[in-house]
Amino acid sequence: MWEANWELLLPVVALVALFGGFATPVEAASLTALYALLTVTVIRRDLHPLKELPRVMAECGLLVGGVLMILEWRWALRTTWWTRKFPTSWSNGPRTRSAPGGCSCSG
């Protein structure tokens, strides 16, 4: 428990900044990220700023990019779903198509 004392303050920093009126949610998130970075590089010295930080930032970028792609696809499918009204068109049953020339011959 004692080894995690700096990490346990992470939610406290975010909540105090947010609910104390010092920062907006975006600013509180960036302040929390800065606190985590300083904790890992300066206080705990688990991450070397020049050697390992670029690799960690690249991995974080890939992870965030993947999450953003998933959210974007979800938004696009939802928009397509509701603008074309798929649920109502599917509940009405299959559509029958007539042959060219207006003849609805079945066989």
HULIN-V646224 format. One record per backbone hydrogen bond with DSSP energy under -1.0 kcal/mol. NH is the residue of the N-H (numbers start at 0). CO is the residue of the C=O. Records with the same first field share a line. If there is no record, write none. Layout:
BEGIN
NH: CO / CO
END
This chain:
BEGIN
4: 1
7: 3
9: 6
12: 8
13: 9
14: 10
15: 11
16: 12
17: 13
18: 14
19: 15
22: 16
27: 23
28: 24
29: 25
30: 26
31: 27
32: 28
33: 29
34: 30
35: 31
36: 32
37: 33
38: 34
39: 35
40: 36
41: 37
42: 37
43: 38
45: 39
46: 39
51: 47
52: 47
55: 51
56: 52
57: 53
58: 54
59: 55
60: 56
61: 57
62: 58
63: 59
64: 60
65: 61
66: 62
67: 63
68: 64
69: 65
70: 66
71: 67
72: 68
73: 69
74: 70
75: 71
76: 72
77: 73
78: 74
79: 75
80: 76
81: 77
82: 78
83: 79
85: 80
88: 84
89: 85
90: 86
91: 87
98: 102
101: 98
END
